[in-house]
């Protein structure tokens, strides 16, 4: 059941100003003094105020819409997840309202405020780190929330995904079991899942008595970034014999750069990716990778939300859908 949300009059009453003053601030903060604007902004955050973009007569009704916040529109992972979500929501007569936030918690907050303003019935989030204002808005909205791509970190309500740390640990162990000793981890963007995978890589290396070696950069992940990071790794760790990559984009980019430089894969450098995108099967050699159930994650997240919206109890609130390893020909 959606909660009664704070309205402009609640904000105005708390500040001792008119509703019109608060409305002017929301339309254009420059229309009020800086001191008053700061006070209004603080109260808006404290109350978890959400602007209502639908007519008053509809504000208490269900919108039959689900909000989905994605960190990237270029990452194939989230295209697969969204396909899974919409396979379920379309059949149930629900729309998906999708917003992009570029791995930035502050932008996630702004995008969530906009989605909640359209009175969505539930939201699917892709990160676990949220601003205090985001948390207050979700509490105020009183709607079901599913956080995806991680089944281990603490969640706000419900979660579905897999263990990123264990997946990277197992991929590293696979390389070590095939005789590789100088394994380098490549990471981009430095989002929380990239850091979780690095943690798993470090665990496996230390368990084997080997020295962890990482090349990390805040650049967005891409084939080009993979090529750049490979060049950096060759400079820093000239004796490296294998790569663990945080995703397939980096791995494929590194493989192309190896081919450009005449470095044989896997004879001179073995390469493993993460997620198991279609391209991993058509590059030569086929890329070793961690296979993750991205579409199933989207389907499960949407099904859990709809179950709650039907008033049913979700007993298994955290779902671990697992992963598998594919050796391909690059190890």
C-alpha positions in Angstrom: 0.0 0.0 0.0 1.5 3.3 -1.0 2.0 5.8 1.8 0.5 9.3 1.9 3.3 11.4 0.6 4.3 14.9 1.9 2.7 17.7 -0.2 3.8 21.3 -0.8 1.7 22.5 2.1 3.6 20.2 4.6 6.9 21.7 3.4 5.5 25.3 3.7 4.0 24.7 7.1 7.3 23.4 8.5 9.1 26.5 7.2 6.4 29.1 8.0 6.2 30.2 4.3 3.5 30.0 1.7 3.0 27.0 -0.6 3.6 29.4 -3.6 7.1 30.2 -2.2 8.0 26.5 -2.1 6.5 26.0 -5.6 8.6 28.9 -7.0 11.7 27.3 -5.5 10.9 23.9 -7.2 10.3 25.6 -10.5 13.5 27.8 -10.3 15.6 27.9 -7.1 17.0 31.3 -8.1 13.5 32.9 -7.5 14.0 32.7 -3.7 17.0 33.9 -1.6 19.9 31.6 -1.2 19.3 31.3 2.6 15.6 30.4 2.1 16.5 28.1 -0.8 18.9 26.2 1.5 16.2 25.8 4.2 13.6 24.7 1.7 16.0 22.1 0.1 16.8 20.8 3.6 13.2 20.3 4.5 12.4 18.7 1.1 15.1 16.2 1.8 14.1 15.6 5.5 10.5 14.9 4.4 11.5 12.8 1.4 9.3 15.1 -0.8 8.4 13.7 -4.2 6.9 16.1 -6.8 3.6 14.7 -8.2 3.6 14.7 -12.0 0.1 13.1 -12.3 -3.3 14.7 -11.7 -4.5 14.8 -8.1 -7.4 12.4 -8.9 -4.8 9.8 -9.9 -2.3 10.3 -7.2 -3.6 7.5 -4.9 -4.3 5.1 -7.8 -1.9 2.5 -9.2 0.0 3.7 -12.2 0.6 0.2 -13.5 4.2 1.3 -14.2 7.5 0.1 -12.8 10.5 2.4 -12.5 13.9 0.9 -13.6 17.1 2.7 -12.8 20.1 1.5 -14.9 23.7 2.7 -14.5 24.6 2.4 -18.2 22.8 2.3 -21.5 25.8 1.1 -23.4 26.6 -2.0 -21.2 25.0 -5.1 -22.8 24.5 -6.5 -19.3 21.6 -4.1 -18.6 20.1 -4.5 -22.0 19.7 -8.2 -21.2 18.4 -7.4 -17.7 15.8 -5.0 -19.2 14.7 -7.6 -21.7 14.0 -9.9 -18.8 12.1 -7.3 -16.9 9.9 -6.4 -19.8 9.2 -10.0 -20.7 7.3 -10.2 -17.3 5.9 -6.6 -17.0 4.5 -6.6 -20.6 2.6 -9.8 -20.0 1.2 -8.4 -16.8 0.1 -5.1 -18.4 2.7 -3.0 -16.7 4.8 -0.3 -18.3 8.5 0.2 -17.6 9.8 3.7 -17.1 13.6 3.5 -17.5 16.1 6.1 -16.3 19.9 6.2 -16.6 22.3 7.5 -13.9 25.8 6.8 -15.0 26.9 5.1 -11.8 26.5 8.4 -9.9 24.5 8.2 -6.6 23.5 11.9 -6.9 22.1 11.4 -10.4 20.3 8.3 -9.2 18.7 10.5 -6.6 17.5 13.0 -9.2 16.3 10.3 -11.6 14.5 8.4 -8.8 12.7 11.6 -7.7 11.5 12.0 -11.3 10.3 8.4 -11.6 8.5 8.6 -8.2 6.8 11.8 -9.4 5.1 9.7 -12.0 3.6 7.5 -9.2 5.3 4.3 -10.2 4.1 1.2 -8.3 7.6 -0.3 -7.6 11.2 0.3 -8.6 14.1 -1.9 -9.6 17.6 -0.5 -8.7 20.9 -1.7 -9.9 23.3 -0.4 -7.1 23.4 -0.8 -3.4 24.9 2.6 -2.5 22.3 5.3 -2.3 22.2 8.9 -1.0 20.4 9.6 2.2 17.7 11.5 0.2 17.2 8.5 -2.0 16.6 6.3 1.0 14.2 8.8 2.5 12.2 9.1 -0.8 11.9 5.3 -1.0 10.7 5.2 2.6 8.2 7.9 1.9 6.9 6.3 -1.3 6.2 3.0 0.5 6.5 0.9 -2.6 8.3 -2.4 -3.2 12.0 -2.2 -4.2 14.2 -4.8 -5.8 18.0 -4.3 -6.0 19.6 -6.5 -8.6 23.0 -7.9 -9.8 24.1 -8.8 -6.2 22.8 -11.4 -3.8 25.2 -10.8 -0.9 25.3 -7.1 0.0 22.6 -5.9 2.5 19.4 -4.8 0.6 16.7 -2.3 1.3 13.8 -4.6 0.6 14.3 -7.5 -1.9 17.3 -8.5 -4.0 18.2 -10.9 -6.9 21.6 -11.6 -8.4 24.7 -13.6 -7.7 27.8 -13.5 -5.6 30.3 -11.3 -7.5 33.1 -12.0 -5.1 32.8 -15.7 -5.4 32.4 -15.5 -9.2 35.7 -13.6 -9.5 37.3 -15.9 -7.0 36.3 -19.0 -9.1 37.4 -17.5 -12.4 40.8 -16.7 -10.9 41.1 -20.2 -9.4 40.3 -21.6 -12.9 43.3 -19.8 -14.4 45.5 -20.9 -11.5 44.4 -24.5 -11.9 45.6 -24.4 -15.5 49.1 -23.4 -14.5 48.9 -19.6 -14.7 50.8 -17.8 -12.0 51.1 -14.1 -13.0 47.4 -13.3 -13.2 46.5 -9.6 -13.6 43.0 -8.2 -12.9 41.7 -5.5 -15.2 39.0 -3.2 -13.9 37.2 -0.1 -15.3 34.6 2.4 -14.0 35.4 1.3 -10.4 31.8 0.8 -9.5 31.0 -1.4 -6.5 30.7 -4.7 -8.5 34.1 -4.1 -10.2 35.6 -3.7 -6.7 33.7 -6.8 -5.4 35.2 -8.8 -8.3 38.7 -7.5 -7.6 38.2 -8.6 -4.0 37.4 -12.2 -5.2 40.4 -12.1 -7.4 42.7 -11.0 -4.6 41.3 -13.8 -2.3 42.0 -16.5 -4.9 45.5 -15.2 -5.5 46.4 -15.0 -1.9 45.0 -18.5 -1.2 47.4 -19.8 -3.9 50.3 -17.9 -2.4 50.5 -15.6 -5.4 50.8 -11.8 -5.6 47.7 -9.9 -6.7 48.3 -7.4 -9.5 45.6 -5.1 -10.7 45.3 -2.4 -13.4 42.3 -0.2 -12.6 40.9 2.9 -14.3 37.8 5.1 -13.9 37.2 5.2 -17.6 33.9 3.7 -18.8 34.2 0.1 -19.9 34.6 -0.6 -23.6 36.7 -2.5 -26.1 39.0 0.5 -26.4 39.4 0.6 -22.6 40.3 -3.0 -22.6 43.1 -2.4 -25.2 44.4 0.6 -23.2 44.4 -1.4 -19.9 46.2 -4.3 -21.6 49.0 -1.9 -22.8 49.3 -0.5 -19.2 49.4 -4.1 -17.8 52.2 -5.1 -20.2 54.2 -2.0 -19.1 53.7 -2.6 -15.3 53.7 -6.4 -15.3 55.8 -7.6 -18.2 55.9 -11.2 -16.9 52.1 -11.5 -16.7 50.7 -14.7 -18.3 46.9 -14.2 -17.9 44.1 -11.7 -17.4 41.0 -11.6 -15.3 38.7 -8.9 -16.6 35.8 -7.3 -14.9 33.6 -7.8 -18.0 33.7 -9.1 -21.5 34.1 -5.7 -23.1 37.6 -5.3 -21.5 38.5 -8.9 -22.2 37.6 -8.7 -25.9 39.4 -5.3 -26.2 42.5 -6.9 -24.6 42.3 -9.9 -26.9 42.1 -7.6 -30.0 45.1 -5.7 -28.7 47.0 -8.9 -28.2 46.3 -9.9 -31.8 47.4 -6.4 -33.0 50.7 -6.8 -31.1 51.2 -10.4 -32.2 50.7 -11.8 -28.7 49.3 -15.3 -29.0 46.2 -16.1 -26.9 46.3 -18.3 -24.8 49.8 -19.5 -25.5 51.4 -16.2 -24.3 48.5 -14.6 -22.4 45.3 -16.3 -21.3 42.2 -14.1 -21.0 39.0 -14.4 -19.1 35.9 -12.2 -19.3 32.8 -11.8 -17.2 29.1 -12.2 -18.1 29.2 -14.4 -21.2 27.9 -12.1 -23.9 27.3 -13.4 -27.4 30.5 -11.9 -28.8 32.5 -14.2 -26.5 31.5 -17.2 -28.7 32.4 -15.6 -32.1 35.8 -14.1 -31.3 38.8 -16.3 -32.0 39.7 -18.0 -29.8 36.3 -18.2 -28.0 36.6 -16.2 -24.9 36.7 -17.9 -21.5 34.1 -16.1 -19.3 31.8 -16.2 -16.2 28.3 -16.9 -17.5 25.7 -14.8 -15.6 21.9 -15.1 -15.8 21.2 -11.5 -16.7 17.8 -12.0 -18.4 16.7 -14.3 -15.6 17.7 -11.7 -13.0 15.4 -9.2 -14.8 12.6 -11.7 -15.0 12.9 -12.7 -11.3 13.1 -9.1 -10.1 10.0 -8.1 -12.0 8.1 -11.2 -10.8 9.0 -10.4 -7.2 7.7 -6.8 -7.6 4.5 -7.9 -9.2 4.0 -10.6 -6.5 4.2 -7.9 -3.8 1.9 -5.6 -5.8 -0.7 -8.3 -5.8 -0.5 -8.3 -2.1 1.3 -11.6 -1.8 4.1 -12.3 0.6 7.6 -12.8 -0.9 9.1 -15.4 1.4 12.5 -15.7 -0.3 13.4 -12.0 -0.4 17.0 -12.5 -1.5 17.6 -14.7 -4.6 21.0 -16.0 -5.6 20.7 -17.2 -9.2 24.3 -18.3 -9.4 26.8 -18.4 -12.3 28.9 -20.9 -14.3 32.4 -20.9 -15.8 33.0 -21.3 -19.6 36.6 -22.1 -20.6 36.3 -21.4 -24.3 39.6 -21.3 -26.1 41.4 -18.4 -24.4 42.6 -20.3 -21.3 
